[in-house]
């Protein structure tokens, strides 16, 4: 590269094309290609309307001929001090690469490592690029339409909103729930597709109409109206040779299952809060200040149907595996007057659908008792008024019984008042013990066939002489001065049966003469003992859930008595007044609470309180309707009460005492407190030691 000096007033540096020729003479294809592109760019011009609009170079090129005026460079990079000479510019203000304009830049040893095609001995150059920030580019913008109350236009916006609200037909809104806990009932237009209508014309001759109406078959049915004694007639027409749609749906198992699930969902919209209370999802707070023990009953819902109106609820049994399922027997209750000796029913209800039962079984005679099996919870034993026993499988949708009692081998024609499932057999057989009105105690075994295998265990006899325990007449007169009663039947009626909670082969039978017989399955036709406990018939006998030696009995002599095994006299006696006690049961959650039922109401007893009268007494239904059955639920949070009109009330226990941590200790202290007035009996009870499990 050569240089030339201009006038003294201005300095200039020229870059000659010698560098281009030098680059073209190179052996590298990359350098040659760059040189050719630069030459072509220098020759291009951009004429617009006859004017040369070719953009100028941003920096003096290293190749080609171009003059660089030193005065222009000095204007951009002026010295910090005015007294500096033009030829002396601080090196800090000079850009890199322009320190010495008199000599050609030395490119020896400069290698571009980013270009793999260059060799170590070849020369290359550097290009400086300046990056600057561009203007912001808005891709999306969502301006706010909310005006603050402190803004100047707030009053104007509020006035516009008020005018829009008062404008007729301006608000196109709808009242609907969103993000709620449960979905409300939907309308028909939402659940179904739009029905398209179309007018279609057709021609039918008189002969076609005559043949059609002659082929129609008329059917008239009568159905009962809910909560009314009237009936509604429905007339249907069917064409010969065509299948009845009702019959086809009744034979479809999927239709019954779908309808049952749909009914559960619809019932959940109405009984949701009651179902939550039944499950005890909102337990009472023991730390609140307004705690009062009122022993109240709050009716959650009532099981009732049109078919069972007027038929007493004879028995009830909760499923041991699923506490939501209960089986109710409708027929004849042995201790209430009923003139209906027709058909009977067994309904299986679920708390998920309190309106309609999920299983319906109809019998040609009244039903007296039902019981679920603990070993096989889907099996339900049914006792009938004519002495038969049936076993049903509630998982089977058909009306076919699993097994029935065989009268050919051992006929029983008296009513079956109570039955229990046997858990003693070690071979895994399902067996039922049933007691009848004529004193027979039968054991039925479920076999492979369609019949229950009967086996007679015992036939009860009247108690002769004076048995141990209470007097049969309930008076304190000597035995020689009591009137002699002539028995019309030598065999007493067996009214209830209970299996011992620990000794599974041992069972107790309560009779109409107020005596309790205890027997064993291993010793048929023999008595282990008999005890006179009441002066009238014993309707119920149940062991305490917290002690295998403490049990209660209720009778028609208006009393509930609590007994301890091996003691011939009761330790506690509870009297209701002038009404026979139909049933009494221990609470499964509180060891000192007992529930009983009379014809007029439901009583709740607490042994920790006074025993002269119940802690509370509740009347359900009308005053003229007799109550028949009372049963605690499996969890003990609710109570089921049946009446003589075919209604079963499910009641929640409200304002109840909280269950103690040590159940047996609480029961023991309550019983000791009742025996304070009888110190001799208290001493005998204490000598018996621990009575719990």
C-alpha positions as CSV (number, residue, x, y, z in Angstrom):
1,X,0.0,0.0,0.0
2,X,1.3,3.5,-0.9
3,X,0.3,6.8,0.5
4,X,0.2,10.5,-0.8
5,X,0.1,13.8,1.2
6,X,-2.6,16.4,0.4
7,X,-2.6,20.2,1.2
8,X,-1.4,21.1,4.7
9,X,-4.9,22.3,5.7
10,X,-6.4,18.9,5.2
11,X,-5.1,15.5,5.6
12,X,-6.5,12.5,3.7
13,X,-5.7,8.8,3.4
14,X,-6.4,6.8,0.3
15,X,-6.9,3.0,0.0
16,X,-5.9,1.9,-3.4
17,X,-7.1,-1.1,-5.3
18,X,-3.8,-2.8,-4.9
19,X,-5.4,-4.7,-2.0
20,X,-8.1,-6.0,-4.3
21,X,-5.6,-7.2,-6.8
22,X,-3.6,-8.8,-4.0
23,X,-6.7,-10.6,-2.7
24,X,-7.6,-11.7,-6.2
25,X,-4.2,-13.2,-6.6
26,X,-4.7,-15.3,-3.5
27,X,-5.0,-19.1,-3.9
28,X,-8.0,-19.3,-1.4
29,X,-11.4,-19.7,-2.9
30,X,-13.0,-18.0,0.0
31,X,-10.9,-14.9,-0.4
32,X,-11.5,-14.8,-4.1
33,X,-15.2,-15.1,-3.6
34,X,-15.2,-12.2,-1.1
35,X,-13.2,-10.0,-3.5
36,X,-15.6,-10.7,-6.4
37,X,-18.6,-9.8,-4.3
38,X,-17.1,-6.5,-3.1
39,X,-16.2,-5.5,-6.7
40,X,-19.8,-6.3,-7.8
41,X,-21.2,-4.2,-5.0
42,X,-19.0,-1.2,-5.8
43,X,-20.4,-1.3,-9.4
44,X,-24.1,-1.4,-8.4
45,X,-26.1,1.7,-8.5
46,X,-29.7,2.4,-7.4
47,X,-31.3,5.1,-9.6
48,X,-34.7,6.4,-8.6
49,X,-36.4,8.9,-10.8
50,X,-33.2,9.7,-12.5
51,X,-31.4,10.3,-9.2
52,X,-28.6,8.0,-7.9
53,X,-29.9,6.7,-4.6
54,X,-27.1,4.2,-4.0
55,X,-26.4,4.1,-0.2
56,X,-23.0,5.1,0.9
57,X,-20.6,2.8,2.7
58,X,-20.9,2.9,6.5
59,X,-17.1,2.7,7.0
60,X,-14.1,3.2,4.7
61,X,-13.6,-0.1,3.0
62,X,-10.3,-1.9,3.2
63,X,-10.5,-2.6,-0.5
64,X,-11.0,-0.2,-3.4
65,X,-10.1,3.4,-3.8
66,X,-11.8,5.8,-1.4
67,X,-10.6,9.0,0.3
68,X,-10.8,9.4,4.0
69,X,-10.8,13.1,5.0
70,X,-9.1,13.7,8.3
71,X,-11.3,16.7,9.1
72,X,-14.5,14.6,9.1
73,X,-12.8,12.1,11.4
74,X,-11.8,15.0,13.6
75,X,-15.3,16.4,13.8
76,X,-16.6,13.1,15.2
77,X,-13.6,12.3,17.5
78,X,-12.7,15.8,18.7
79,X,-10.1,16.1,21.5
80,X,-11.0,16.8,25.0
81,X,-8.9,20.0,25.1
82,X,-9.2,22.8,22.6
83,X,-5.5,23.7,22.8
84,X,-4.5,20.3,21.3
85,X,-3.0,20.3,17.8
86,X,-4.8,18.8,14.9
87,X,-2.2,16.3,14.3
88,X,-2.0,15.1,17.9
89,X,-5.1,13.1,18.9
90,X,-5.1,11.0,22.1
91,X,-4.9,7.4,21.4
92,X,-7.8,6.7,23.8
93,X,-10.2,8.7,21.5
94,X,-9.1,6.9,18.3
95,X,-11.0,3.9,17.2
96,X,-9.2,0.6,17.0
97,X,-7.5,-0.1,13.7
98,X,-6.9,3.6,12.9
99,X,-3.8,4.3,15.0
100,X,-1.5,4.6,12.0
101,X,-3.0,5.6,8.7
102,X,0.3,5.9,7.0
103,X,0.9,2.2,6.8
104,X,-1.0,-0.8,5.5
105,X,-2.6,-3.0,8.3
106,X,-0.6,-6.1,9.0
107,X,-2.8,-9.3,8.7
108,X,0.0,-11.8,9.2
109,X,-0.8,-14.4,11.8
110,X,-4.6,-13.6,11.9
111,X,-6.6,-16.8,11.5
112,X,-10.4,-17.1,11.6
113,X,-11.0,-20.2,13.7
114,X,-14.7,-20.1,12.8
115,X,-13.9,-20.9,9.2
116,X,-12.7,-24.5,9.0
117,X,-11.7,-24.1,5.3
118,X,-8.9,-21.7,6.2
119,X,-5.4,-23.0,6.7
120,X,-2.9,-21.7,9.3
121,X,-0.8,-19.9,6.7
122,X,-3.6,-17.9,4.9
123,X,-4.5,-14.4,5.7
124,X,-8.0,-13.1,6.6
125,X,-9.8,-10.1,7.9
126,X,-12.2,-9.0,10.7
127,X,-15.5,-7.2,10.3
128,X,-16.8,-5.2,13.2
129,X,-20.6,-5.3,13.8
130,X,-22.4,-2.9,16.1
131,X,-25.6,-4.1,17.8
132,X,-28.2,-1.5,18.9
133,X,-31.6,-1.9,20.7
134,X,-34.6,-1.6,18.4
135,X,-38.0,-0.3,19.3
136,X,-40.4,-2.4,21.3
137,X,-42.8,-4.5,19.2
138,X,-46.2,-5.0,20.9
139,X,-47.6,-8.5,20.2
140,X,-50.7,-8.4,22.4
141,X,-52.3,-5.8,24.5
142,X,-55.4,-6.1,26.7
143,X,-56.4,-2.7,28.0
144,X,-58.3,-2.6,31.3
145,X,-61.9,-1.5,31.2
146,X,-62.0,-0.9,35.0
147,X,-62.0,2.7,36.2
148,X,-60.8,3.5,39.7
149,X,-63.1,5.5,41.9
150,X,-60.4,8.1,42.3
151,X,-60.2,8.8,38.6
152,X,-61.7,11.9,37.0
153,X,-64.1,9.9,34.7
154,X,-65.4,7.7,37.6
155,X,-68.6,9.6,37.9
156,X,-69.3,9.4,34.2
157,X,-68.6,5.7,34.0
158,X,-71.0,5.1,37.0
159,X,-73.7,7.0,35.3
160,X,-73.3,4.9,32.1
161,X,-73.5,1.7,34.1
162,X,-76.7,2.9,35.8
163,X,-78.3,3.7,32.5
164,X,-77.3,0.3,31.1
165,X,-78.8,-1.5,34.1
166,X,-82.1,0.3,33.8
167,X,-82.3,-0.1,30.1
168,X,-85.1,-2.6,29.1
169,X,-83.9,-5.9,27.6
170,X,-80.3,-4.8,28.0
171,X,-79.2,-7.4,30.5
172,X,-79.1,-10.8,28.9
173,X,-78.3,-12.8,32.0
174,X,-79.6,-16.0,33.5
175,X,-79.8,-17.3,37.1
176,X,-77.6,-20.4,37.2
177,X,-75.2,-22.0,39.7
178,X,-71.5,-22.2,39.0
179,X,-68.7,-23.8,40.9
180,X,-71.1,-25.2,43.5
181,X,-70.6,-28.2,45.7
182,X,-73.4,-30.2,44.0
183,X,-75.0,-29.8,40.6
184,X,-78.7,-28.9,40.8
185,X,-81.4,-30.6,38.8
186,X,-81.1,-30.0,35.0
187,X,-83.9,-29.1,32.8
188,X,-85.3,-31.4,30.2
189,X,-83.9,-29.3,27.3
190,X,-80.4,-29.8,28.6
191,X,-80.6,-33.6,29.1
192,X,-82.3,-34.4,25.8
193,X,-81.6,-33.5,22.2
194,X,-83.8,-31.1,20.3
195,X,-86.8,-32.7,18.8
196,X,-87.3,-31.8,15.2
197,X,-90.8,-31.7,13.9
198,X,-91.9,-32.3,10.3
199,X,-95.4,-32.4,8.7
200,X,-95.8,-35.6,6.7
201,X,-99.0,-36.5,4.8
202,X,-100.1,-40.0,4.1
203,X,-103.2,-41.7,2.6
204,X,-105.0,-44.5,4.5
205,X,-108.0,-46.2,3.1
206,X,-111.0,-47.2,5.2
207,X,-110.1,-50.9,4.8
208,X,-106.7,-50.2,6.4
209,X,-108.2,-48.4,9.3
210,X,-110.8,-51.1,9.9
211,X,-108.2,-53.9,9.9
212,X,-105.9,-51.8,12.2
213,X,-108.5,-51.2,14.9
214,X,-109.7,-54.8,14.8
215,X,-106.1,-56.0,15.5
216,X,-105.7,-53.7,18.5
217,X,-105.9,-55.3,21.9
218,X,-107.1,-53.3,24.9
219,X,-105.5,-53.5,28.3
220,X,-106.8,-51.6,31.4
221,X,-104.7,-51.5,34.5
222,X,-105.3,-49.9,37.9
223,X,-102.5,-48.4,39.9
224,X,-102.5,-47.0,43.3
225,X,-102.0,-43.3,43.8
226,X,-99.3,-42.3,46.3
227,X,-100.5,-41.3,49.8
228,X,-104.1,-41.9,48.7
229,X,-106.6,-44.7,48.8
230,X,-107.9,-44.0,45.3
231,X,-106.8,-45.8,42.2
232,X,-106.1,-44.6,38.7
233,X,-107.1,-46.5,35.6
234,X,-104.8,-46.6,32.6
235,X,-105.8,-48.1,29.3
236,X,-103.2,-49.2,26.8
237,X,-103.5,-50.6,23.2
238,X,-101.2,-53.2,21.7
239,X,-101.0,-54.6,18.2
240,X,-101.1,-58.3,17.7
241,X,-97.7,-59.8,17.1
242,X,-95.8,-56.9,18.6
243,X,-93.8,-57.1,21.7
244,X,-94.9,-55.1,24.7
245,X,-92.2,-52.5,25.6
246,X,-92.9,-52.8,29.3
247,X,-92.2,-56.5,29.4
248,X,-89.0,-56.1,27.5
249,X,-87.8,-53.4,29.9
250,X,-88.7,-55.5,32.9
251,X,-86.6,-58.4,31.6
252,X,-83.6,-56.1,31.0
253,X,-81.2,-56.1,33.9
254,X,-79.3,-53.1,32.7
255,X,-82.4,-51.1,32.7
256,X,-83.1,-51.9,36.3
257,X,-79.6,-51.1,37.3
258,X,-79.6,-47.8,35.4
259,X,-82.9,-46.7,36.9
260,X,-81.7,-47.6,40.4
261,X,-78.6,-45.4,40.0
262,X,-80.6,-42.6,38.5
263,X,-83.0,-42.7,41.4
264,X,-80.1,-42.5,43.8
265,X,-78.8,-39.4,42.1
266,X,-82.2,-37.7,42.1
267,X,-82.7,-38.6,45.8
268,X,-79.4,-37.1,46.6
269,X,-80.6,-33.7,45.6
270,X,-83.3,-33.8,48.2
271,X,-81.8,-35.8,51.1
272,X,-78.2,-34.7,50.9
273,X,-78.1,-33.0,54.2
274,X,-79.9,-35.9,55.9
275,X,-77.5,-38.4,54.4
276,X,-74.5,-36.4,55.7
277,X,-76.1,-36.4,59.2
278,X,-76.6,-40.2,59.0
279,X,-72.9,-40.7,58.1
280,X,-72.0,-38.3,61.0
281,X,-69.8,-36.2,58.8
282,X,-70.4,-33.2,61.0
283,X,-69.9,-34.5,64.5
284,X,-70.7,-32.3,67.5
285,X,-68.0,-30.2,69.0
286,X,-67.1,-31.4,72.5
287,X,-65.6,-28.0,73.3
288,X,-68.6,-25.8,72.7
289,X,-70.1,-24.0,75.6
290,X,-73.8,-24.7,75.0
291,X,-73.7,-28.5,75.4
292,X,-76.9,-29.9,76.8
293,X,-77.9,-33.6,77.1
294,X,-81.5,-33.7,75.8
295,X,-81.5,-37.2,74.2
296,X,-83.5,-35.9,71.2
297,X,-84.6,-37.8,68.1
298,X,-84.6,-35.9,64.8
299,X,-86.4,-37.7,62.0
300,X,-84.3,-37.7,58.9
301,X,-86.6,-39.6,56.5
302,X,-89.3,-42.2,56.5
303,X,-89.4,-45.5,54.5
304,X,-92.9,-46.1,53.2
305,X,-94.6,-47.3,50.1
306,X,-98.2,-47.6,48.9
307,X,-98.1,-51.4,48.9
308,X,-97.2,-51.7,52.5
309,X,-99.6,-49.1,54.0
310,X,-101.5,-50.8,56.8
311,X,-99.1,-53.7,57.3
312,X,-97.0,-53.5,60.5
313,X,-93.2,-53.4,60.4
314,X,-92.6,-56.8,62.0
315,X,-88.8,-56.9,62.0
316,X,-85.7,-55.0,60.8
317,X,-82.1,-56.1,60.2
318,X,-79.2,-53.9,59.2
319,X,-76.6,-55.5,56.9
320,X,-73.4,-56.2,58.9
321,X,-71.1,-55.5,55.9
322,X,-72.8,-52.3,54.7
323,X,-74.5,-50.1,57.2
324,X,-76.4,-48.2,54.5
325,X,-78.6,-51.3,53.8
326,X,-81.5,-52.4,55.9
327,X,-84.1,-55.1,55.4
328,X,-87.7,-54.5,56.6
329,X,-90.4,-57.2,57.0
330,X,-94.0,-56.2,56.6
331,X,-96.6,-58.6,57.8
332,X,-97.9,-59.5,61.3
333,X,-96.3,-58.3,64.5
334,X,-97.1,-60.9,67.2
335,X,-98.0,-58.4,69.9
336,X,-100.2,-55.9,68.0
337,X,-103.7,-56.5,66.6
338,X,-103.9,-57.0,62.9
339,X,-106.7,-58.5,60.9
340,X,-104.7,-58.7,57.6
341,X,-103.7,-62.3,57.0
342,X,-103.0,-61.9,53.3
343,X,-99.7,-61.3,51.6
344,X,-96.4,-60.1,53.1
345,X,-93.4,-58.1,51.9
346,X,-89.7,-57.8,52.5
347,X,-88.1,-54.6,51.2
348,X,-84.4,-53.9,51.1
349,X,-83.8,-50.2,51.5
350,X,-80.7,-48.1,51.0
351,X,-80.1,-44.7,52.5
352,X,-78.9,-43.5,49.1
353,X,-82.6,-43.8,47.9
354,X,-85.0,-43.2,50.8
355,X,-88.0,-43.0,48.4
356,X,-88.0,-46.4,46.6
357,X,-86.7,-49.8,47.9
358,X,-84.0,-51.4,45.8
359,X,-85.2,-55.0,46.4
360,X,-88.9,-56.1,46.7
361,X,-89.9,-59.6,47.7
362,X,-93.6,-60.5,47.9
363,X,-94.9,-63.5,49.8
364,X,-98.3,-65.2,49.8
365,X,-98.4,-65.0,53.7
366,X,-97.4,-62.4,56.2
367,X,-93.7,-62.0,57.1
368,X,-92.7,-62.1,60.8
369,X,-88.9,-61.8,61.0
370,X,-85.8,-61.2,58.9
371,X,-82.0,-61.5,59.7
372,X,-78.8,-60.9,57.7
373,X,-75.9,-63.3,57.9
374,X,-72.6,-62.1,59.3
375,X,-70.5,-64.8,57.6
376,X,-72.2,-64.2,54.2
377,X,-73.7,-60.7,54.4
378,X,-75.6,-60.9,51.1
379,X,-77.8,-63.7,52.5
380,X,-81.1,-62.8,54.1
381,X,-83.2,-65.2,56.1
382,X,-86.9,-64.7,56.1
383,X,-89.4,-66.2,58.6
384,X,-93.1,-66.5,57.5
385,X,-96.3,-66.7,59.4
386,X,-97.1,-70.2,58.0
387,X,-93.9,-71.7,59.5
388,X,-91.7,-71.6,56.5
389,X,-88.2,-70.2,56.3
390,X,-86.6,-68.9,53.1
391,X,-83.1,-67.6,52.3
392,X,-82.7,-64.8,49.7
393,X,-79.6,-63.5,48.0
394,X,-80.0,-59.7,47.7
395,X,-77.4,-59.5,45.0
396,X,-79.7,-61.6,42.8
397,X,-82.1,-59.4,40.8
398,X,-84.6,-62.2,40.2
399,X,-87.4,-63.1,42.6
400,X,-86.2,-66.7,43.0
401,X,-85.4,-67.7,46.6
402,X,-82.0,-69.3,47.2
403,X,-83.5,-72.0,49.4
404,X,-86.7,-72.8,51.2
405,X,-87.5,-75.0,54.1
406,X,-88.6,-78.6,53.2
407,X,-91.8,-79.6,54.8
408,X,-91.7,-83.1,53.5
409,X,-89.1,-84.1,56.1
410,X,-90.3,-82.1,59.1
411,X,-93.3,-79.9,58.7
412,X,-93.8,-76.7,60.8
413,X,-97.1,-74.8,60.4
414,X,-96.9,-72.3,63.3
415,X,-95.5,-68.8,62.9
416,X,-91.8,-68.3,63.1
417,X,-91.3,-65.4,65.6
418,X,-87.6,-65.1,65.5
419,X,-84.5,-66.5,63.8
420,X,-80.7,-66.1,64.0
421,X,-77.7,-67.2,61.9
422,X,-75.4,-69.7,63.6
423,X,-71.7,-69.0,63.6
424,X,-70.6,-72.1,65.6
425,X,-70.1,-74.6,62.7
426,X,-66.4,-74.9,61.9
427,X,-67.1,-76.4,58.4
428,X,-68.2,-73.0,57.0
429,X,-71.8,-74.0,56.6
430,X,-74.6,-71.4,56.7
431,X,-77.2,-72.4,59.3
432,X,-80.2,-70.7,60.8
433,X,-81.9,-71.3,64.2
434,X,-85.7,-70.5,64.1
435,X,-88.2,-70.6,67.0
436,X,-91.9,-71.0,66.4
437,X,-95.1,-70.5,68.2
438,X,-95.6,-74.2,69.0
439,X,-92.3,-74.4,70.9
440,X,-90.2,-76.0,68.3
441,X,-86.6,-74.9,67.9
442,X,-85.4,-75.8,64.4
443,X,-82.0,-75.6,62.8
444,X,-81.9,-75.2,59.0
445,X,-78.8,-75.8,57.0
446,X,-78.2,-74.3,53.6
447,X,-77.3,-77.1,51.1
448,X,-76.4,-77.2,47.4
449,X,-80.0,-77.9,46.4
450,X,-83.0,-75.7,46.5
451,X,-84.2,-76.8,50.0
452,X,-83.0,-76.0,53.5
453,X,-82.2,-79.1,55.4
454,X,-84.3,-79.1,58.7
455,X,-83.1,-80.5,62.0
456,X,-85.1,-80.3,65.2
457,X,-83.1,-79.2,68.2
458,X,-85.6,-78.9,70.9
459,X,-89.3,-78.5,71.8
460,X,-89.9,-76.4,74.8
461,X,-92.1,-77.6,77.7
462,X,-94.0,-75.7,80.3
463,X,-92.0,-75.0,83.5
464,X,-93.3,-77.1,86.3
465,X,-92.9,-76.1,89.9
466,X,-91.2,-72.9,91.0
467,X,-88.1,-72.1,88.9
468,X,-85.3,-70.0,90.2
469,X,-85.6,-66.3,89.6
470,X,-88.6,-64.0,89.8
471,X,-92.1,-65.2,90.6
472,X,-94.2,-65.9,87.6
473,X,-97.2,-63.9,88.9
474,X,-95.2,-60.9,90.1
475,X,-96.8,-61.0,93.6
476,X,-95.3,-61.7,96.9
477,X,-98.0,-64.2,98.0
478,X,-96.9,-67.7,99.0
479,X,-96.9,-70.4,96.4
480,X,-99.7,-72.4,98.2
481,X,-102.1,-69.4,98.2
482,X,-101.6,-68.5,94.5
483,X,-104.4,-69.5,92.2
484,X,-103.8,-72.6,90.1
485,X,-103.7,-71.8,86.3
486,X,-104.7,-74.4,83.9
487,X,-102.5,-74.3,80.8
488,X,-104.3,-74.9,77.5
489,X,-101.1,-75.9,75.8
490,X,-98.2,-78.0,77.2
491,X,-95.7,-76.2,75.0
492,X,-94.9,-72.5,75.5
493,X,-94.5,-70.1,72.7
494,X,-90.9,-69.2,71.8
495,X,-90.8,-65.5,71.1
496,X,-87.1,-64.6,70.8
497,X,-83.7,-66.4,70.4
498,X,-80.2,-65.0,71.1
499,X,-76.8,-66.6,70.4
500,X,-74.2,-66.2,73.2
501,X,-71.5,-63.7,72.1
502,X,-68.6,-65.9,73.2
503,X,-69.9,-69.5,73.4
504,X,-71.3,-69.8,69.9
505,X,-72.9,-73.2,70.5
506,X,-75.0,-71.8,73.3
507,X,-78.3,-70.0,72.7
508,X,-81.1,-68.5,74.8
509,X,-84.9,-68.6,74.2
510,X,-87.4,-66.3,75.7
511,X,-91.0,-67.7,76.1
512,X,-94.5,-66.3,76.6
513,X,-94.5,-67.4,80.3
514,X,-91.6,-65.1,81.2
515,X,-88.9,-67.8,81.4
516,X,-85.6,-68.0,79.6
517,X,-84.3,-71.4,78.5
518,X,-80.6,-71.8,77.6
519,X,-79.6,-74.7,75.5
520,X,-76.7,-75.9,73.3
521,X,-76.5,-77.0,69.7
522,X,-74.2,-79.9,70.8
523,X,-76.9,-81.2,73.2
524,X,-80.2,-81.4,71.3
525,X,-83.4,-82.1,73.1
526,X,-81.9,-81.1,76.4
527,X,-82.0,-78.0,78.6
528,X,-78.9,-76.5,80.2
529,X,-81.0,-74.4,82.5
530,X,-84.1,-72.2,82.9
531,X,-84.7,-69.0,84.8
532,X,-87.9,-67.1,85.5
533,X,-87.1,-63.5,84.6
534,X,-90.5,-61.9,84.0
535,X,-94.1,-62.5,84.8
536,X,-95.2,-62.0,81.2
537,X,-93.8,-62.9,77.8
538,X,-90.2,-61.9,76.9
539,X,-90.0,-60.1,73.6
540,X,-86.3,-59.3,73.4
541,X,-83.0,-60.6,75.0
542,X,-79.7,-58.9,74.1
543,X,-76.1,-59.0,75.4
544,X,-74.2,-55.8,76.1
545,X,-71.6,-55.1,73.4
546,X,-69.0,-54.4,76.2
547,X,-69.6,-57.5,78.4
548,X,-70.3,-61.2,77.5
549,X,-72.0,-61.7,80.9
550,X,-74.3,-58.8,81.1
551,X,-77.6,-58.8,79.2
552,X,-81.0,-57.2,79.3
553,X,-84.6,-58.5,78.8
554,X,-87.8,-56.6,78.0
555,X,-91.3,-58.0,78.6
556,X,-95.0,-57.3,78.6
557,X,-94.9,-56.7,82.3
558,X,-93.8,-53.0,81.6
559,X,-90.2,-53.5,82.6
560,X,-86.6,-53.8,81.3
561,X,-84.3,-55.8,83.5
562,X,-80.5,-56.1,83.4
563,X,-79.0,-59.4,84.4
564,X,-75.6,-60.9,85.1
565,X,-75.0,-64.6,84.3
566,X,-75.1,-66.9,87.4
567,X,-77.2,-64.4,89.3
568,X,-80.9,-65.3,89.7
569,X,-82.1,-61.8,90.4
570,X,-81.8,-58.6,88.3
571,X,-79.4,-55.9,89.2
572,X,-81.3,-53.0,87.5
573,X,-85.0,-52.7,86.7
574,X,-86.3,-50.0,84.4
575,X,-90.1,-49.4,84.3
576,X,-92.0,-47.3,81.7
577,X,-95.3,-47.1,83.5
578,X,-98.4,-48.9,82.1
579,X,-97.2,-50.0,78.6
580,X,-95.6,-53.3,77.5
581,X,-92.1,-52.8,76.1
582,X,-91.9,-54.3,72.6
583,X,-88.1,-54.2,72.1
584,X,-85.0,-52.9,73.8
585,X,-81.4,-52.7,72.6
586,X,-78.0,-51.5,73.9
587,X,-76.3,-48.6,72.1
588,X,-73.2,-49.8,70.2
589,X,-71.4,-46.5,70.9
590,X,-72.3,-45.8,74.5
591,X,-72.2,-48.6,77.1
592,X,-74.8,-46.9,79.4
593,X,-77.5,-46.0,76.9
594,X,-80.4,-48.2,76.1
595,X,-83.2,-47.6,73.6
596,X,-86.7,-49.2,74.0
597,X,-90.1,-48.8,72.3
598,X,-93.7,-49.1,73.5
599,X,-96.9,-48.6,71.6
600,X,-96.9,-44.9,72.3
601,X,-93.2,-43.8,71.9
602,X,-89.5,-44.4,72.0
603,X,-87.6,-44.2,75.2
604,X,-83.9,-43.5,75.7
605,X,-82.4,-44.7,79.0
606,X,-79.0,-43.7,80.5
607,X,-77.8,-45.9,83.4
608,X,-75.7,-43.0,84.7
609,X,-78.8,-41.0,85.4
610,X,-81.9,-41.8,87.3
611,X,-83.8,-45.0,86.4
612,X,-87.2,-44.0,87.6
613,X,-88.1,-42.7,84.2
614,X,-86.3,-42.5,80.8
615,X,-84.0,-39.7,79.9
616,X,-86.3,-38.8,77.0
617,X,-89.5,-40.1,75.4
618,X,-90.4,-39.3,71.8
619,X,-93.7,-39.8,70.0
620,X,-93.4,-40.6,66.3
621,X,-96.3,-40.4,63.8
622,X,-99.9,-40.1,65.0
623,X,-100.9,-40.8,68.6
624,X,-103.1,-43.7,67.5
625,X,-100.3,-45.5,65.6
626,X,-98.6,-48.2,67.6
627,X,-94.8,-48.5,67.4
628,X,-93.4,-52.0,66.9
629,X,-89.7,-52.1,66.2
630,X,-86.6,-50.2,67.3
631,X,-83.0,-50.9,66.1
632,X,-79.8,-49.0,66.4
633,X,-77.7,-48.6,63.2
634,X,-74.4,-50.4,63.0
635,X,-72.5,-47.2,63.8
636,X,-74.9,-46.2,66.6
637,X,-75.5,-42.7,65.3
638,X,-79.1,-43.2,64.3
639,X,-82.2,-45.2,65.3
640,X,-84.7,-47.0,63.1
641,X,-88.3,-47.1,64.5
642,X,-91.1,-49.1,62.8
643,X,-94.8,-48.7,63.4
644,X,-98.1,-50.6,62.7
645,X,-98.9,-48.5,59.6
646,X,-96.0,-49.8,57.5
647,X,-93.7,-46.8,58.1
648,X,-90.1,-46.9,59.2
649,X,-88.6,-43.7,60.6
650,X,-84.8,-43.2,60.5
651,X,-84.0,-40.8,63.4
652,X,-80.7,-39.1,64.2
653,X,-79.6,-39.0,67.9
654,X,-79.2,-35.3,68.8
655,X,-77.8,-33.8,72.0
656,X,-76.4,-37.1,73.2
657,X,-73.6,-37.6,75.8
658,X,-70.2,-38.2,74.3
659,X,-69.0,-41.8,74.3
660,X,-66.5,-42.5,77.1
661,X,-63.0,-43.6,76.5
662,X,-63.3,-46.7,78.8
663,X,-66.7,-48.2,78.0
664,X,-66.7,-51.1,80.4
665,X,-65.4,-49.0,83.3
666,X,-68.3,-46.6,82.7
667,X,-70.8,-49.4,82.6
668,X,-69.4,-51.0,85.7
669,X,-69.5,-47.7,87.7
670,X,-73.1,-47.1,86.6
671,X,-74.2,-50.5,87.7
672,X,-72.4,-50.2,91.1
673,X,-74.2,-46.9,91.6
674,X,-77.6,-48.5,91.0
675,X,-76.8,-51.2,93.7
676,X,-76.0,-48.8,96.5
677,X,-79.4,-49.4,98.1
678,X,-78.8,-53.2,98.0
679,X,-75.4,-53.7,99.6
680,X,-75.7,-57.5,99.7
681,X,-76.2,-57.7,96.0
682,X,-73.5,-55.2,95.4
683,X,-71.0,-57.4,97.4
684,X,-72.0,-60.4,95.3
685,X,-71.5,-58.5,92.1
686,X,-68.1,-57.2,93.1
687,X,-67.0,-60.7,94.1
688,X,-67.6,-61.8,90.5
689,X,-64.7,-59.7,89.4
690,X,-64.1,-58.5,85.9
691,X,-67.1,-59.0,83.6
692,X,-65.8,-57.5,80.3
693,X,-64.2,-59.0,77.3
